[in-house]
């Protein structure tokens, strides 16, 4: 069983930056695709970004592309989400997730992911 723990959330002013971290235990982190999703109150969970197991491929939601960078450190079993130029509409609970698939397109839907963290709150004030 894979256990994912997010950290780094908080309150930030619009235009500011945050770096979220997600550390995994159990399983084989270095073989998983790792994604970030977010869920705002009253809204469905939405895809933010994903990175392949070998760092070579990434994908981003249109809403964050150009402001956000996903990265990982397999030696530390950790995936990161660097968010810049934050907007109030970025306010949500952010979740990391692990996808055990090793082939095919990077997943941008929640059903593609096998393991989830408990989430970390990001609040952007205007």
Secondary structure, 3 states (H helix, E strand, C coil): CCEEEEECCEEEECCCCEEEEEEEECCCHHHCEEEEEEECCCCCCEEEEEECCCCCCEEECCCCCCCEEEEEEHHHCEEEEEECCCCHHHCEEEEEEEECCCCCCCCCCHHHCCEECCCEEEEEEC
